[in-house]
């Protein structure tokens, strides 16, 4: 790959190209959408947070995998 999408900074991946920023923004938008969807169906704060944390871990794992594969 000639131009990486992400740069590794410790354990974090920082976007360095427009594609990287689009992936990061898509992750944030999906996390917000998931939170609002889960919050609309749950009956308590603990229901919302337990389900949201699981989705957030999946989003973070997918982001990290994409960033790892597209960084130097």
C-alpha positions, 0 to 999 in steps of 0.5 A: 500500500503506497499511502496508509489510511491510518498511523499507529500511535501507541495502541491507538490508530489515527486517521491520516487520509480522507478514507480513514476519516470517513471510516472513523466518522462512520463508526461514530455515526453507527455508534450513535444510531445504535445507542438511540435504537437500543435506548428506544427499546430498553426499559432501564439504564442498565439495559441500555448500557449493557447492550450498548457496550457490547455493540461499542466493543464490536465497533472498536474491534472492526475499526482496529482491524481495518486500521491495522490492515491499512497502516504501515 
